[in-house]
């Protein structure tokens, strides 16, 4: 935890958390619907935590990667 806090201080790290349907958030980003939250249509991310939506009985790998 100390190393994590140290990195937060050293690097330019931003967290975006949304309570949105995972099936529509990529469309929302590409359409500019999240611009009011500081997420432009052209924004790219280094990491995206997808949690358990990769499970075959939820979204599955192909839909998450798309």
C-alpha positions in Angstrom: 0.0 0.0 0.0 2.9 2.4 0.7 4.3 1.8 -2.7 0.9 2.5 -4.3 0.6 5.8 -2.4 4.2 6.7 -3.4 3.3 6.1 -7.0 0.2 8.2 -6.8 2.3 11.1 -5.6 5.0 10.6 -8.3 3.0 10.0 -11.4 0.1 11.8 -13.1 -2.6 9.2 -12.4 -6.3 9.9 -12.8 -9.2 7.5 -11.8 -12.5 7.7 -13.6 -15.3 5.8 -11.9 -18.7 5.4 -13.4 -21.9 3.7 -12.4 -22.9 3.0 -16.0 -23.9 -0.1 -17.9 -20.7 -1.7 -19.2 -22.4 -2.5 -22.5 -22.8 1.2 -23.4 -19.8 3.0 -21.8 -17.5 2.6 -24.8 -20.2 4.1 -27.0 -20.6 7.0 -24.5 -16.9 7.7 -24.7 -16.8 7.6 -28.5 -19.9 9.8 -28.9 -18.6 12.5 -26.5 -21.4 11.9 -24.0 -18.9 11.9 -21.1 -17.2 15.2 -22.1 -18.7 17.0 -19.2 -16.7 14.6 -17.0 -13.4 15.4 -18.7 -13.4 12.4 -21.0 -13.1 13.5 -24.6 -14.0 11.4 -27.6 -10.3 10.9 -28.4 -9.2 10.0 -24.9 -7.3 6.7 -24.6 -6.6 4.7 -21.4 -3.5 2.8 -20.2 -5.6 0.5 -18.0 -9.3 -0.4 -17.8 -10.5 -2.7 -15.0 -13.2 -4.9 -16.4 -13.7 -7.1 -13.3 -15.9 -10.1 -13.9 -17.6 -8.9 -17.1 -15.1 -11.1 -19.0 -17.1 -14.1 -17.7 -18.8 -16.0 -20.5 -22.2 -15.8 -18.8 -21.9 -12.0 -18.6 -20.3 -10.2 -21.6 -17.5 -12.5 -22.5 -14.0 -11.8 -23.9 -15.0 -10.9 -27.5 -17.6 -8.3 -26.5 -15.3 -6.7 -23.8 -12.4 -6.5 -26.3 -14.7 -5.0 -29.0 
